[in-house]
Amino acid sequence: MLEGRTWPLVLEYSITSTINFSRLRSTEREINYTFTLLFSVAICVIGNSFLYGYNIGVVNNPAGVIRVFYVETIMIRKQLLPENWFEIKDQYLEMMENMKMQNLTVISDTSNATAPANASGFNIREIIDKIKYVSENDDKVELLWSVTVAIFVLFGMIGAFASGKFADYFGR
């Protein structure tokens, strides 16, 4: 039928052809939503909100430990603490735990009797208390923690979008 004609004529033919819109309008119908559909959508929306809130709570639970780690790392990098600080701190905390396990009388957790100065001459308990104070009150640590929580949410979103493709590629 269109043999021997050039491409622009084919394009012109398709553009000038008419479509019967009245027939398309007659096929429209009223959509009725069922109770089951609405209930399923509501459960999905509410359920995902709870799941998201729970996972944010999981991130916020170790906030104090992570903030203290930030402060200790910054202080080590600025050479305000010795490079083996984590080992010194772990030994001290293990010693304190052993004393409690053996039911020894601990006079005071901040006294020199239970918190002896190490070979460098500083009181470990005082430093731990100062680090804890800084971790709770410093704006830079607050910013680091805020970025950590935001990155968790960002990469959670990326993981949610990519997980289907990974499952299809690697298998389920």
Secondary structure as UniProt FT lines:
FT   TURN            3..4
FT   HELIX           7..16
FT   HELIX           21..26
FT   HELIX           35..60
FT   TURN            61..62
FT   HELIX           63..77
FT   TURN            78..79
FT   TURN            83..84
FT   HELIX           85..101
FT   TURN            102..103
FT   TURN            109..110
FT   TURN            112..114
FT   TURN            119..120
FT   HELIX           124..137
FT   HELIX           139..170
//
